[in-house]
Amino acid sequence: MSVRPSDLTRDLAAVAGPCETDQITQLQPLIELIRERFGQQLVAIVYYGSCLRSGDPYDGLLDFYVIVERYGPPGQARLSAGFNRLIPPNVYYAERDGAHGRLRCKYAVLSTAQLHAGTARWFQSAIWGRFAQPIAIVFARSDKARTGVQAACGQAVVTLLNRTLPALKDGMAPARAFAQALALSYASELRVESSTRSQSLVEQDQHEYARRIRTALPMLGLTAQRQDSDGCLHWQPSDQSRTKRLWALRRVVGKWLSVARLLKACFTFTDAVDYAAFKIERHTGVSIPVNERMRRHPLLFGWFALWRVYRQRLLR
C-alpha cells in the first residue's frame, strides 16, 4: 500500500518544482557507477551546479549529492562514514566514459536524516543554501523518495528566506531578494567565487527564482509579507539586529567548518589537491601549480598553496 504525501510535503515539493533535466541519458554512465557503489543504501542522486545550468555535462566537473539511507558500506569505508556523520558531507571523485568523451564528477554523500535536518534545522547554511537553488533529481529509488527530496529542497527555500529576509531591506524584486539571500549564505563559507556570484546565478534563471520565492511566501514565518502591483516584495522583520548578529556568527563558524571539510577531503577525496587548483583557476583565472609532493602529502604541503591563495584575496 502506497503512502500518500501530506499536504505540507506536496506544498514544499511545489516550491522546488519538478527538479528535472534533459541530460539524464548523457549522465547514465555516472548514475550507474554510483548505483553500483552504494547498492540498496542509495535513495536518490541530486544533480546541481554549473554543468546543470549550462546544459552540457562535458563542460567541466559534474556536481552530485548522493542521498543514502545510512552511512557506511557499501559505498563508504567505516572511518569515512564516521567523518560523514561528524562533519557532513564527505566528497568523492568518480569518472567514466560517456558518449562524447570522459565524464568527471564529484559527489557529496548525505543521509536522508541529515538532508532533512540540514534543510530545516541546522544553524549553518551549507545545506539549506545549496538545496534552495535549482536541482535535478536524476535518480530516485521510488516516487516517495523523489517527493521527499523535492520537499527537502522546498524546505531549504523556506529556511533560506526565513533566515535571510529579516536581515535585508524590504521592497525589492523577488529575484533580487533571492540573490541577496544567497549572498549571505555564500559569505558564510570559504569560497573562491566572486562576491557577485549569487547575483550572476540568479540572473541566469530569474523567472525560476522569482517563482520559488512567490510560492514559498505563504509558508514563511515573517510577521507580514506582500507583493505590490509593481512586483516588489515587502516584509516586516521581527528583530533585524538579532538576525544580523546570527549571520555574523555564521560567517565565523562557517569559515572554520570550511577549513575542516578541506582537511577531511584530504582523506576522502581522490585528487583533492588537483580539484582545488582546478576550482580556483576556473573561478579566478589564477593557476596554482600542483606537484607530486603536494599530491602525496596534502596535509603537510597543501597549506603553502592555501596560504598563497588567501594572501591574494582569492578566498572569501
N, C-alpha and C positions, 0 to 999 in steps of 0.2 A: 504494500500500500504506500503510495507516494504521499509525502507531507507537503501541503501547500504552504508557500511562503506567507508570512504575516504581512499585514498592511504596511507596517514600518519597513520591513525588508523590501517590499515592492517599491515603496516611495524612495528609499535610499538608492535602489538599483536604477530608478528613473533618473536620479541626479547624475549618476555615472554614465547613463546612456547605453547603447548596445555593446560597446567595448569590442569592436570588430576591426579586422583589417583584411585587405585582399592579398596580403603577402603570405598567407598560411601555406600555400603549395610550395613556395620557394623556401620556406623555413622548415619544411618537413624533415630534412636530414638532421638538423639540430634538435627538433622536437623529439624525434625517435631516439636520438642519443641520450637525451635527458630522461626519457621514459625508461630506457634500458638501465640507466644508473640508479633510479630511485624506485622502480618497480611499483608495488602496491602502496607504498607510502606517498606516492605523488598524488596531489589533489588537483593542482592547476598550474599552468605556466602562463605568466603575465609578460607581455612584450611592451616595452616602453622606450623612450629615448630618441636620439637623433635619427636613427635609421627608420623608425616608425614614422616620424614626421616627414622625412624626405621621400618615403615610399620606395627606397632602394636598399635591400638588405645587404648589398655588396658595397655600400657606401662607407663603411667603417666597421667598428666593433659593435655588434648587436648587444642589447641590454635586455636581460630577462630577470624576473623574480620567479623562483621555483617555490611553490607553496606545498608543504608536506604535512602529513598527519602528525608526525613527530620527528625529532632529530635522531640521527644515528643510522646504522646500517639498515638497508643498503643505501649507497649514495654518499655516506659520510663515515669516517672513522670516529671512534668513540671520543677521542680527545678533541677532534674538530667539533663534534656535536656539543661538547661541554662549552667550548668557546662560543658556539652559536647561541646557546641559552643565555650565556653571561652578557655578551655584547653583540646582539644581532644587528645585521645579518652577516653570515660568512659569505665571501665572494670566491667563486671558482672560475676557471677558464676552460673553454671547450672549442674545438674546431672540427669541421667535417666538410668534405667536398660537396658542393651544390651543383645545380645545372649549369651555372655560368661562372664557376670558379670556387675558391675556398671561402666558406662561411666561418666567421670567427665570432665568438660571443663571450661575455662574462655573465655569470648568473649568480644572483644572490638568493640564499636559501632562507626561508622564513616559514615557521609553523603556522597552522591556521589559528592557533590560540594567540600567538604573538602578532599575527596580521590584524586580528580584530582588536586586540588590546592597543596595538600601535597606531591604529587609525582612529581610535576613540578616546583612549585614556592617557597615553604616555605624555609626559611633560615635554620631551624633546620632539622636534618637528620632522625628524628624518624620515619617518614612515608616513605620517599623515600629510606632510608636504609633498612627498613623491607621488603617493597614490591619489592625491587630489587632481593631478594632471591627467590628460587623456592617456588611456592604455588600451591594449587589445588582449583579450583572453584567447590565446592560440591553442590551448588545450584545457579541458576540464573533464574529470572522470565521470561527471553526472550533471544533469540540469541543476540539481540542488547545489552542487559545488560551484557551478558558474554563477548562479544567482547570489550565492554567499560572497563570492569575490566581488561581484558588481556592487553589492550592498556595502561591503567594506570600503570600496572606492568612493561611493556616495557619502558614507560616513566621514571619510577623510576630507571631503569638500566642506561638510558641515563643521567639522572640528577646526579646519584651517580658518574658515570665515569667523567662527565664534571667537577664536583666539587672536585674530589679527585686526578685524574691522574696528574694535574698540580703541585700538592704538592709532587708527588713521583718521584723517579729517574727512567728514562725510560730504556728500554732494559731488559724486563723480560717476562717470560711466561704468557699467558693470565690468567690462573687460579691464579697464584701468584699475578698478578696485582689486580685481583678482591679481593683476600684475604686481601691485604693491603688497598684497598679502604674500605672494610667492617670494618677493624680495626680502621680506622679514624672515621667512623660512630659510632662504639661501644664506642670509647673513649669519645664521647660527651654525653654519658648517664651514669646514675648511675647504675652499673651492678655488679653482684656477680660472673660472669663467669671469667675464667682465661683470661689474656691478649692475649693468643694464641687461643682463642675461634674461631675467624674468620678463622684462618688457618685450624683448625680441621674441621670446617664446609665445607670449600671448598674442602678439601682432600676427603671428603666422596662422592663428586659428581663433580670431576674435569672436566669431559667432558662437563657437562651441563654449568658450569660457563664459561669455555672457549668458548663454543658455543655462550653464551649470549654476551660476550664481542666482539667476532668477528662479530656477526650480528649487533651489535649496532655501530660499528666503523664508517660506512658511515654517521651516524646521529650526531656524536659528533661535538662540536664546537671548538675543538682544532685546532691550526694553521695547523698542519700536523700530520698524523699518518700512519704507515705502519707496516706490519708484514714481518720479514725476513724469509729466507728459513729455518732457524733453529727454527722457531716458535716464536721467541721473538717479542714483540711489542715495537714500538718506537713512541714517540710523541714529539711535540715541544710546551712546555707551554709558554704562552704569558707573565705571570707575576707570577713566582713561589713564591716570597716573599709575595705578596699580598694574594695569596691563603693560605699560611701557617698562616698568621695573621688571616684570616677569620676562619680557623679551631681552632685556639687558642680561639677565641671569642665563637665559637660554644661549645667548651668544658665547658666554664664558664657558659654560658646561659643554656646549656643542663643539667648540674648538678642541677641547681635551678628548672628547669622545671620538672625534675625527682622527686625532693622533693615535688613540688606542686601536681604532679599526685599521689604520695603516700598519701598525705593529703586528696585529693579528693576521693581516693579509700576507705578511712575510712567511707565515706557516701554512696558510690555506690556499693562496692564490699562486698557481704556477705562473712564472714570468711576471710577477707583480711589479718589479722594478722597470721592466720594459714597458709594461702597460702604463705606469705612472708617467714615464717620459713621453710616451705617445699622447697621453691625455693632455699634458702640459703644452706640448708643441701644437696639438690640434686647436687648443683654445687660445694660445697666446702667440704662436709663431716662433717661440724660443726653443731651440734644440738643446736637450740635456744629454750629453754623452754618457753612455752606459757601458761599463767594461765588465769583464768576466769576474773580477774581484767583487764588484757590487752585486752581480747576479748570485754568486756563491754565498756571500755573507751580507745580505741586505741590512741586517740589524747593525752591523759594525760600520759599513761604509756608505750605506744609503743616506745617512744623516748629513753627510757633506753636501750632497746634491740638494737635499731638502732645505738645508740652511741657505744655500745659494739662491734657491727659488724664493725663499722667504725674504732674503735681503733685497732681491729685485722687485719685491712687492707684487709677485705673481700669485701668491696665496692670499685669500681674503677670508 
